[in-house]
């Protein structure tokens, strides 16, 4: 599945919250935004005021956690 740039999502290093909601994690936008605000969130990358999800780190976080 591709968005905008034509690069398949599984090849992107970072995702917008909306791209992640598009089926990568099946977690809602509000929950992802809350997770990105946590100080322990090592899967967030700030580009100016824009928040991006580091795909691999986020996937690893989901694998480790039992409850989100």
PDB file of N, CA, C and O in Angstrom, chain B, residues numbered from 101:
ATOM      1  N   UNK B 101       0.848  -1.175   0.000  1.00  0.00           N
ATOM      2  CA  UNK B 101       0.000   0.000   0.000  1.00  0.00           C
ATOM      3  C   UNK B 101       0.889   1.231   0.000  1.00  0.00           C
ATOM      4  O   UNK B 101       1.867   1.285   0.745  1.00  0.00           O
ATOM      5  N   UNK B 102       0.573   2.194  -0.802  1.00  0.00           N
ATOM      6  CA  UNK B 102       1.383   3.402  -0.888  1.00  0.00           C
ATOM      7  C   UNK B 102       0.551   4.622  -0.575  1.00  0.00           C
ATOM      8  O   UNK B 102      -0.669   4.621  -0.741  1.00  0.00           O
ATOM      9  N   UNK B 103       1.217   5.655  -0.124  1.00  0.00           N
ATOM     10  CA  UNK B 103       0.563   6.936   0.142  1.00  0.00           C
ATOM     11  C   UNK B 103       1.440   8.036  -0.409  1.00  0.00           C
ATOM     12  O   UNK B 103       2.644   8.043  -0.152  1.00  0.00           O
ATOM     13  N   UNK B 104       0.888   8.944  -1.142  1.00  0.00           N
ATOM     14  CA  UNK B 104       1.577  10.152  -1.564  1.00  0.00           C
ATOM     15  C   UNK B 104       2.824   9.946  -2.396  1.00  0.00           C
ATOM     16  O   UNK B 104       2.784  10.114  -3.615  1.00  0.00           O
ATOM     17  N   UNK B 105       3.923   9.588  -1.770  1.00  0.00           N
ATOM     18  CA  UNK B 105       5.218   9.552  -2.449  1.00  0.00           C
ATOM     19  C   UNK B 105       5.381   8.337  -3.352  1.00  0.00           C
ATOM     20  O   UNK B 105       6.333   8.288  -4.131  1.00  0.00           O
ATOM     21  N   UNK B 106       4.504   7.375  -3.276  1.00  0.00           N
ATOM     22  CA  UNK B 106       4.643   6.180  -4.084  1.00  0.00           C
ATOM     23  C   UNK B 106       5.521   5.112  -3.458  1.00  0.00           C
ATOM     24  O   UNK B 106       5.653   4.023  -4.016  1.00  0.00           O
ATOM     25  N   UNK B 107       6.124   5.399  -2.312  1.00  0.00           N
ATOM     26  CA  UNK B 107       6.955   4.423  -1.609  1.00  0.00           C
ATOM     27  C   UNK B 107       6.027   3.537  -0.770  1.00  0.00           C
ATOM     28  O   UNK B 107       5.209   4.055  -0.010  1.00  0.00           O
ATOM     29  N   UNK B 108       6.142   2.215  -0.896  1.00  0.00           N
ATOM     30  CA  UNK B 108       5.305   1.343  -0.069  1.00  0.00           C
ATOM     31  C   UNK B 108       5.544   1.613   1.417  1.00  0.00           C
ATOM     32  O   UNK B 108       6.680   1.819   1.845  1.00  0.00           O
ATOM     33  N   UNK B 109       4.476   1.610   2.186  1.00  0.00           N
ATOM     34  CA  UNK B 109       4.579   1.921   3.617  1.00  0.00           C
ATOM     35  C   UNK B 109       5.568   1.005   4.321  1.00  0.00           C
ATOM     36  O   UNK B 109       6.290   1.456   5.210  1.00  0.00           O
ATOM     37  N   UNK B 110       5.621  -0.270   3.949  1.00  0.00           N
ATOM     38  CA  UNK B 110       6.527  -1.183   4.653  1.00  0.00           C
ATOM     39  C   UNK B 110       8.003  -0.864   4.397  1.00  0.00           C
ATOM     40  O   UNK B 110       8.873  -1.407   5.077  1.00  0.00           O
ATOM     41  N   UNK B 111       8.297   0.007   3.428  1.00  0.00           N
ATOM     42  CA  UNK B 111       9.677   0.405   3.158  1.00  0.00           C
ATOM     43  C   UNK B 111      10.029   1.760   3.775  1.00  0.00           C
ATOM     44  O   UNK B 111      11.202   2.134   3.804  1.00  0.00           O
ATOM     45  N   UNK B 112       9.045   2.491   4.262  1.00  0.00           N
ATOM     46  CA  UNK B 112       9.301   3.803   4.841  1.00  0.00           C
ATOM     47  C   UNK B 112       9.913   3.659   6.228  1.00  0.00           C
ATOM     48  O   UNK B 112       9.540   2.764   6.988  1.00  0.00           O
ATOM     49  N   UNK B 113      10.851   4.538   6.556  1.00  0.00           N
ATOM     50  CA  UNK B 113      11.458   4.551   7.886  1.00  0.00           C
ATOM     51  C   UNK B 113      10.556   5.237   8.894  1.00  0.00           C
ATOM     52  O   UNK B 113      10.495   4.832  10.054  1.00  0.00           O
ATOM     53  N   UNK B 114       9.852   6.279   8.456  1.00  0.00           N
ATOM     54  CA  UNK B 114       8.936   7.000   9.337  1.00  0.00           C
ATOM     55  C   UNK B 114       7.568   7.090   8.681  1.00  0.00           C
ATOM     56  O   UNK B 114       7.442   7.067   7.456  1.00  0.00           O
ATOM     57  N   UNK B 115       6.545   7.192   9.525  1.00  0.00           N
ATOM     58  CA  UNK B 115       5.168   7.307   9.060  1.00  0.00           C
ATOM     59  C   UNK B 115       4.494   8.474   9.759  1.00  0.00           C
ATOM     60  O   UNK B 115       4.833   8.805  10.895  1.00  0.00           O
ATOM     61  N   UNK B 116       3.552   9.091   9.087  1.00  0.00           N
ATOM     62  CA  UNK B 116       2.701  10.050   9.779  1.00  0.00           C
ATOM     63  C   UNK B 116       1.710   9.244  10.609  1.00  0.00           C
ATOM     64  O   UNK B 116       1.546   8.042  10.399  1.00  0.00           O
ATOM     65  N   UNK B 117       1.061   9.901  11.539  1.00  0.00           N
ATOM     66  CA  UNK B 117       0.063   9.199  12.357  1.00  0.00           C
ATOM     67  C   UNK B 117      -1.036   8.648  11.462  1.00  0.00           C
ATOM     68  O   UNK B 117      -1.515   7.537  11.688  1.00  0.00           O
ATOM     69  N   UNK B 118      -1.443   9.408  10.449  1.00  0.00           N
ATOM     70  CA  UNK B 118      -2.510   8.950   9.552  1.00  0.00           C
ATOM     71  C   UNK B 118      -2.071   7.738   8.733  1.00  0.00           C
ATOM     72  O   UNK B 118      -2.877   6.841   8.485  1.00  0.00           O
ATOM     73  N   UNK B 119      -0.805   7.697   8.309  1.00  0.00           N
ATOM     74  CA  UNK B 119      -0.319   6.521   7.580  1.00  0.00           C
ATOM     75  C   UNK B 119      -0.345   5.296   8.481  1.00  0.00           C
ATOM     76  O   UNK B 119      -0.719   4.210   8.038  1.00  0.00           O
ATOM     77  N   UNK B 120       0.046   5.458   9.733  1.00  0.00           N
ATOM     78  CA  UNK B 120       0.024   4.332  10.654  1.00  0.00           C
ATOM     79  C   UNK B 120      -1.394   3.847  10.882  1.00  0.00           C
ATOM     80  O   UNK B 120      -1.641   2.643  10.951  1.00  0.00           O
ATOM     81  N   UNK B 121      -2.328   4.782  10.999  1.00  0.00           N
ATOM     82  CA  UNK B 121      -3.730   4.396  11.174  1.00  0.00           C
ATOM     83  C   UNK B 121      -4.261   3.638   9.975  1.00  0.00           C
ATOM     84  O   UNK B 121      -5.222   2.878  10.092  1.00  0.00           O
ATOM     85  N   UNK B 122      -3.643   3.839   8.827  1.00  0.00           N
ATOM     86  CA  UNK B 122      -4.109   3.223   7.602  1.00  0.00           C
ATOM     87  C   UNK B 122      -3.968   1.712   7.580  1.00  0.00           C
ATOM     88  O   UNK B 122      -4.148   1.103   6.526  1.00  0.00           O
ATOM     89  N   UNK B 123      -3.659   1.098   8.687  1.00  0.00           N
ATOM     90  CA  UNK B 123      -3.635  -0.355   8.734  1.00  0.00           C
ATOM     91  C   UNK B 123      -2.354  -0.938   9.275  1.00  0.00           C
ATOM     92  O   UNK B 123      -2.263  -2.153   9.452  1.00  0.00           O
ATOM     93  N   UNK B 124      -1.362  -0.115   9.545  1.00  0.00           N
ATOM     94  CA  UNK B 124      -0.103  -0.648  10.042  1.00  0.00           C
ATOM     95  C   UNK B 124      -0.268  -1.255  11.426  1.00  0.00           C
ATOM     96  O   UNK B 124       0.200  -2.366  11.672  1.00  0.00           O
ATOM     97  N   UNK B 125      -0.930  -0.537  12.337  1.00  0.00           N
ATOM     98  CA  UNK B 125      -1.008  -1.023  13.714  1.00  0.00           C
ATOM     99  C   UNK B 125      -2.423  -1.300  14.205  1.00  0.00           C
ATOM    100  O   UNK B 125      -2.592  -1.953  15.235  1.00  0.00           O
ATOM    101  N   UNK B 126      -3.429  -0.829  13.507  1.00  0.00           N
ATOM    102  CA  UNK B 126      -4.819  -0.953  13.944  1.00  0.00           C
ATOM    103  C   UNK B 126      -5.069  -0.268  15.286  1.00  0.00           C
ATOM    104  O   UNK B 126      -5.961  -0.667  16.034  1.00  0.00           O
ATOM    105  N   UNK B 127      -4.286   0.756  15.585  1.00  0.00           N
ATOM    106  CA  UNK B 127      -4.460   1.559  16.789  1.00  0.00           C
ATOM    107  C   UNK B 127      -4.979   2.917  16.331  1.00  0.00           C
ATOM    108  O   UNK B 127      -4.506   3.466  15.337  1.00  0.00           O
ATOM    109  N   UNK B 128      -5.951   3.452  17.058  1.00  0.00           N
ATOM    110  CA  UNK B 128      -6.571   4.716  16.674  1.00  0.00           C
ATOM    111  C   UNK B 128      -5.645   5.913  16.774  1.00  0.00           C
ATOM    112  O   UNK B 128      -4.643   5.886  17.489  1.00  0.00           O
ATOM    113  N   UNK B 129      -5.995   6.963  16.047  1.00  0.00           N
ATOM    114  CA  UNK B 129      -5.168   8.172  15.979  1.00  0.00           C
ATOM    115  C   UNK B 129      -4.995   8.823  17.347  1.00  0.00           C
ATOM    116  O   UNK B 129      -3.903   9.297  17.662  1.00  0.00           O
ATOM    117  N   UNK B 130      -6.036   8.858  18.160  1.00  0.00           N
ATOM    118  CA  UNK B 130      -5.929   9.478  19.485  1.00  0.00           C
ATOM    119  C   UNK B 130      -4.980   8.698  20.385  1.00  0.00           C
ATOM    120  O   UNK B 130      -4.196   9.299  21.120  1.00  0.00           O
ATOM    121  N   UNK B 131      -5.037   7.391  20.340  1.00  0.00           N
ATOM    122  CA  UNK B 131      -4.152   6.559  21.161  1.00  0.00           C
ATOM    123  C   UNK B 131      -2.706   6.711  20.701  1.00  0.00           C
ATOM    124  O   UNK B 131      -1.806   6.827  21.532  1.00  0.00           O
ATOM    125  N   UNK B 132      -2.472   6.712  19.396  1.00  0.00           N
ATOM    126  CA  UNK B 132      -1.113   6.890  18.880  1.00  0.00           C
ATOM    127  C   UNK B 132      -0.577   8.252  19.299  1.00  0.00           C
ATOM    128  O   UNK B 132       0.577   8.360  19.712  1.00  0.00           O
ATOM    129  N   UNK B 133      -1.402   9.293  19.197  1.00  0.00           N
ATOM    130  CA  UNK B 133      -0.968  10.630  19.586  1.00  0.00           C
ATOM    131  C   UNK B 133      -0.621  10.661  21.073  1.00  0.00           C
ATOM    132  O   UNK B 133       0.368  11.283  21.462  1.00  0.00           O
ATOM    133  N   UNK B 134      -1.419   9.999  21.908  1.00  0.00           N
ATOM    134  CA  UNK B 134      -1.132   9.919  23.341  1.00  0.00           C
ATOM    135  C   UNK B 134       0.191   9.199  23.582  1.00  0.00           C
ATOM    136  O   UNK B 134       0.992   9.641  24.406  1.00  0.00           O
ATOM    137  N   UNK B 135       0.428   8.106  22.879  1.00  0.00           N
ATOM    138  CA  UNK B 135       1.683   7.359  23.030  1.00  0.00           C
ATOM    139  C   UNK B 135       2.883   8.215  22.621  1.00  0.00           C
ATOM    140  O   UNK B 135       3.937   8.149  23.253  1.00  0.00           O
ATOM    141  N   UNK B 136       2.726   9.015  21.571  1.00  0.00           N
ATOM    142  CA  UNK B 136       3.828   9.849  21.094  1.00  0.00           C
ATOM    143  C   UNK B 136       4.187  10.950  22.078  1.00  0.00           C
ATOM    144  O   UNK B 136       5.302  11.472  22.036  1.00  0.00           O
ATOM    145  N   UNK B 137       3.272  11.312  22.958  1.00  0.00           N
ATOM    146  CA  UNK B 137       3.525  12.364  23.950  1.00  0.00           C
ATOM    147  C   UNK B 137       4.248  11.827  25.190  1.00  0.00           C
ATOM    148  O   UNK B 137       4.744  12.617  25.993  1.00  0.00           O
ATOM    149  N   UNK B 138       4.319  10.515  25.360  1.00  0.00           N
ATOM    150  CA  UNK B 138       4.971   9.944  26.534  1.00  0.00           C
ATOM    151  C   UNK B 138       6.483  10.102  26.436  1.00  0.00           C
ATOM    152  O   UNK B 138       7.059   9.926  25.363  1.00  0.00           O
ATOM    153  N   UNK B 139       7.130  10.435  27.557  1.00  0.00           N
ATOM    154  CA  UNK B 139       8.588  10.615  27.530  1.00  0.00           C
ATOM    155  C   UNK B 139       9.349   9.349  27.146  1.00  0.00           C
ATOM    156  O   UNK B 139      10.474   9.433  26.654  1.00  0.00           O
ATOM    157  N   UNK B 140       8.756   8.185  27.362  1.00  0.00           N
ATOM    158  CA  UNK B 140       9.449   6.931  27.034  1.00  0.00           C
ATOM    159  C   UNK B 140       9.293   6.539  25.568  1.00  0.00           C
ATOM    160  O   UNK B 140       9.833   5.521  25.135  1.00  0.00           O
ATOM    161  N   UNK B 141       8.562   7.339  24.808  1.00  0.00           N
ATOM    162  CA  UNK B 141       8.296   7.012  23.404  1.00  0.00           C
ATOM    163  C   UNK B 141       9.554   7.227  22.572  1.00  0.00           C
ATOM    164  O   UNK B 141       9.825   8.341  22.123  1.00  0.00           O
ATOM    165  N   UNK B 142      10.308   6.176  22.370  1.00  0.00           N
ATOM    166  CA  UNK B 142      11.528   6.251  21.568  1.00  0.00           C
ATOM    167  C   UNK B 142      11.225   6.095  20.079  1.00  0.00           C
ATOM    168  O   UNK B 142      12.133   6.057  19.249  1.00  0.00           O
ATOM    169  N   UNK B 143       9.944   6.007  19.757  1.00  0.00           N
ATOM    170  CA  UNK B 143       9.541   5.801  18.362  1.00  0.00           C
ATOM    171  C   UNK B 143       8.983   7.066  17.729  1.00  0.00           C
ATOM    172  O   UNK B 143       8.378   7.007  16.659  1.00  0.00           O
ATOM    173  N   UNK B 144       9.182   8.220  18.383  1.00  0.00           N
ATOM    174  CA  UNK B 144       8.709   9.481  17.814  1.00  0.00           C
ATOM    175  C   UNK B 144       9.910  10.277  17.293  1.00  0.00           C
ATOM    176  O   UNK B 144      10.965  10.326  17.925  1.00  0.00           O
ATOM    177  N   UNK B 145       9.723  10.891  16.137  1.00  0.00           N
ATOM    178  CA  UNK B 145      10.734  11.753  15.539  1.00  0.00           C
ATOM    179  C   UNK B 145      10.068  13.090  15.275  1.00  0.00           C
ATOM    180  O   UNK B 145       9.066  13.161  14.563  1.00  0.00           O
ATOM    181  N   UNK B 146      10.626  14.161  15.854  1.00  0.00           N
ATOM    182  CA  UNK B 146      10.087  15.498  15.638  1.00  0.00           C
ATOM    183  C   UNK B 146      10.823  16.151  14.487  1.00  0.00           C
ATOM    184  O   UNK B 146      12.051  16.240  14.487  1.00  0.00           O
ATOM    185  N   UNK B 147      10.062  16.607  13.506  1.00  0.00           N
ATOM    186  CA  UNK B 147      10.602  17.381  12.386  1.00  0.00           C
ATOM    187  C   UNK B 147       9.898  18.728  12.488  1.00  0.00           C
ATOM    188  O   UNK B 147       8.789  18.904  11.985  1.00  0.00           O
ATOM    189  N   UNK B 148      10.559  19.673  13.146  1.00  0.00           N
ATOM    190  CA  UNK B 148       9.889  20.920  13.496  1.00  0.00           C
ATOM    191  C   UNK B 148       8.811  20.607  14.514  1.00  0.00           C
ATOM    192  O   UNK B 148       9.092  20.023  15.561  1.00  0.00           O
ATOM    193  N   UNK B 149       7.583  20.990  14.215  1.00  0.00           N
ATOM    194  CA  UNK B 149       6.464  20.687  15.116  1.00  0.00           C
ATOM    195  C   UNK B 149       5.731  19.412  14.693  1.00  0.00           C
ATOM    196  O   UNK B 149       4.792  18.980  15.362  1.00  0.00           O
ATOM    197  N   UNK B 150       6.150  18.832  13.613  1.00  0.00           N
ATOM    198  CA  UNK B 150       5.506  17.623  13.073  1.00  0.00           C
ATOM    199  C   UNK B 150       6.035  16.375  13.769  1.00  0.00           C
ATOM    200  O   UNK B 150       7.242  16.232  13.961  1.00  0.00           O
ATOM    201  N   UNK B 151       5.136  15.475  14.144  1.00  0.00           N
ATOM    202  CA  UNK B 151       5.523  14.223  14.785  1.00  0.00           C
ATOM    203  C   UNK B 151       5.429  13.089  13.774  1.00  0.00           C
ATOM    204  O   UNK B 151       4.405  12.911  13.114  1.00  0.00           O
ATOM    205  N   UNK B 152       6.501  12.332  13.662  1.00  0.00           N
ATOM    206  CA  UNK B 152       6.510  11.152  12.808  1.00  0.00           C
ATOM    207  C   UNK B 152       6.757   9.923  13.665  1.00  0.00           C
ATOM    208  O   UNK B 152       7.427   9.999  14.695  1.00  0.00           O
ATOM    209  N   UNK B 153       6.219   8.803  13.239  1.00  0.00           N
ATOM    210  CA  UNK B 153       6.392   7.535  13.937  1.00  0.00           C
ATOM    211  C   UNK B 153       7.539   6.779  13.275  1.00  0.00           C
ATOM    212  O   UNK B 153       7.512   6.527  12.070  1.00  0.00           O
ATOM    213  N   UNK B 154       8.543   6.419  14.069  1.00  0.00           N
ATOM    214  CA  UNK B 154       9.624   5.568  13.553  1.00  0.00           C
ATOM    215  C   UNK B 154       9.048   4.156  13.476  1.00  0.00           C
ATOM    216  O   UNK B 154       8.806   3.508  14.495  1.00  0.00           O
ATOM    217  N   UNK B 155       8.837   3.702  12.258  1.00  0.00           N
ATOM    218  CA  UNK B 155       8.089   2.474  12.022  1.00  0.00           C
ATOM    219  C   UNK B 155       8.661   1.273  12.766  1.00  0.00           C
ATOM    220  O   UNK B 155       7.928   0.601  13.492  1.00  0.00           O
ATOM    221  N   UNK B 156       9.919   0.991  12.610  1.00  0.00           N
ATOM    222  CA  UNK B 156      10.503  -0.216  13.230  1.00  0.00           C
ATOM    223  C   UNK B 156      10.464  -0.155  14.750  1.00  0.00           C
ATOM    224  O   UNK B 156      10.130  -1.141  15.406  1.00  0.00           O
ATOM    225  N   UNK B 157      10.806   1.006  15.310  1.00  0.00           N
ATOM    226  CA  UNK B 157      10.785   1.160  16.763  1.00  0.00           C
ATOM    227  C   UNK B 157       9.373   1.011  17.317  1.00  0.00           C
ATOM    228  O   UNK B 157       9.171   0.423  18.379  1.00  0.00           O
ATOM    229  N   UNK B 158       8.389   1.553  16.579  1.00  0.00           N
ATOM    230  CA  UNK B 158       6.999   1.433  17.009  1.00  0.00           C
ATOM    231  C   UNK B 158       6.538  -0.018  16.945  1.00  0.00           C
ATOM    232  O   UNK B 158       5.849  -0.490  17.849  1.00  0.00           O
ATOM    233  N   UNK B 159       6.910  -0.725  15.887  1.00  0.00           N
ATOM    234  CA  UNK B 159       6.562  -2.144  15.781  1.00  0.00           C
ATOM    235  C   UNK B 159       7.168  -2.935  16.933  1.00  0.00           C
ATOM    236  O   UNK B 159       6.511  -3.811  17.496  1.00  0.00           O
ATOM    237  N   UNK B 160       8.414  -2.635  17.288  1.00  0.00           N
ATOM    238  CA  UNK B 160       9.071  -3.320  18.404  1.00  0.00           C
ATOM    239  C   UNK B 160       8.373  -2.998  19.718  1.00  0.00           C
ATOM    240  O   UNK B 160       8.195  -3.882  20.556  1.00  0.00           O
ATOM    241  N   UNK B 161       7.982  -1.757  19.905  1.00  0.00           N
ATOM    242  CA  UNK B 161       7.246  -1.360  21.106  1.00  0.00           C
ATOM    243  C   UNK B 161       5.953  -2.167  21.224  1.00  0.00           C
ATOM    244  O   UNK B 161       5.628  -2.673  22.298  1.00  0.00           O
ATOM    245  N   UNK B 162       5.228  -2.284  20.131  1.00  0.00           N
ATOM    246  CA  UNK B 162       3.967  -3.042  20.138  1.00  0.00           C
ATOM    247  C   UNK B 162       4.227  -4.513  20.464  1.00  0.00           C
ATOM    248  O   UNK B 162       3.451  -5.126  21.198  1.00  0.00           O
ATOM    249  N   UNK B 163       5.303  -5.085  19.932  1.00  0.00           N
ATOM    250  CA  UNK B 163       5.636  -6.491  20.216  1.00  0.00           C
ATOM    251  C   UNK B 163       5.905  -6.725  21.697  1.00  0.00           C
ATOM    252  O   UNK B 163       5.528  -7.761  22.246  1.00  0.00           O
ATOM    253  N   UNK B 164       6.562  -5.752  22.348  1.00  0.00           N
ATOM    254  CA  UNK B 164       6.961  -5.913  23.752  1.00  0.00           C
ATOM    255  C   UNK B 164       5.806  -5.714  24.728  1.00  0.00           C
ATOM    256  O   UNK B 164       5.760  -6.357  25.777  1.00  0.00           O
ATOM    257  N   UNK B 165       4.883  -4.833  24.392  1.00  0.00           N
ATOM    258  CA  UNK B 165       3.821  -4.450  25.329  1.00  0.00           C
ATOM    259  C   UNK B 165       2.669  -5.447  25.324  1.00  0.00           C
ATOM    260  O   UNK B 165       2.311  -6.012  24.291  1.00  0.00           O
ATOM    261  N   UNK B 166       2.101  -5.646  26.511  1.00  0.00           N
ATOM    262  CA  UNK B 166       0.908  -6.473  26.619  1.00  0.00           C
ATOM    263  C   UNK B 166      -0.358  -5.631  26.592  1.00  0.00           C
ATOM    264  O   UNK B 166      -1.398  -6.057  26.088  1.00  0.00           O
ATOM    265  N   UNK B 167      -0.249  -4.422  27.148  1.00  0.00           N
ATOM    266  CA  UNK B 167      -1.393  -3.506  27.213  1.00  0.00           C
ATOM    267  C   UNK B 167      -0.917  -2.135  26.768  1.00  0.00           C
ATOM    268  O   UNK B 167       0.121  -1.645  27.212  1.00  0.00           O
ATOM    269  N   UNK B 168      -1.694  -1.524  25.883  1.00  0.00           N
ATOM    270  CA  UNK B 168      -1.368  -0.170  25.432  1.00  0.00           C
ATOM    271  C   UNK B 168      -2.496   0.749  25.844  1.00  0.00           C
ATOM    272  O   UNK B 168      -2.446   1.948  25.571  1.00  0.00           O
TER     273      UNK B 168
END
